[in-house]
Amino acid sequence: MQVSLRNANALAEWRVIAKDGADLPPDAVELSKAQLTITVGETYDVEFSTATPQDLLLDLLLPAQKIHSTQTLSFVSR
């Protein structure tokens, strides 16, 4: 499965902080483009923050099964 978080024009950025329930070492946690390929049984924890209220699209794609789903996520300031 391919997972991404984006606005209408580009990928957002997030930090992958854990994989398969285990925290990543601090030196491996860095800001990256918000796109992952996830295989059966894998899990990821990501961290995303924004200072600007915005709507982003969480995009899920399973190319082999031709399944594509998009969900709008609304982020607001506190």
N, C-alpha and C positions, 0 to 999 in steps of 0.2 A: 504494500500500500504506500502511496506517496501522499504526504501530508504537508500542507503549507499554510502560512498565515500571511495575508497580503491585503493591500488596498487595491484600488482599480488600476494603479500604474506599476506597482513594484512589490516585491517581497518585503515584509516587515523584518525586524531583527529580534532575536530572542537568545536566551542562554539555555543550553541543555545542561541541567544540573544533576540528573541521575539517569541511569540506564538499568532496566530490569530490577528496580528496587534498591540499587546500590548508588550512593552518592558518588559523583565523579571527584577525582582529586582536584583541589583548588586550582592547580596550574592547568587543568584541562577545561575549566569552565571559562568560556569566553563568548563574547557577542558574535553571533553568526547570522547569516540569512536564515529566515524562518522556513526551512524546507528540510524534510527528512524522508528517507525511505525506510519503512518499518516492515519486518518480516513476521511470519506467524510466531506468536509467543513473546515477541519483544515488547517492552514498554519503555517509555521515556517520560521524564519529568522536565518540563521547560518552564522558564521564568520570562515573563514579558511585562514591561511597564511602559507607560507613556505619560507625558506631562500634558498632552493635548487630547481632549475628548475626540473620539473618532470611531467610525465603524470600520471593522476589518472583516475579511472573508476567511473562514477556516475551510480549506479545500481538501477533500479526500478523494483519491483516485485509485481504483483497482483496475489497471489497464487490461489484464488478462480476461477479467469478467465484464469489461466495458461498463463498470459502475463508476459514477461520478456524482459526488454530493458536495454542496456548498452551503455553509451556514454563516449568516451574518452575526458577528459578535460586536456589541456596543460597549466601548470603554468610556467611562466618565471620570472627571476629576473629582477629588475628595475635598 
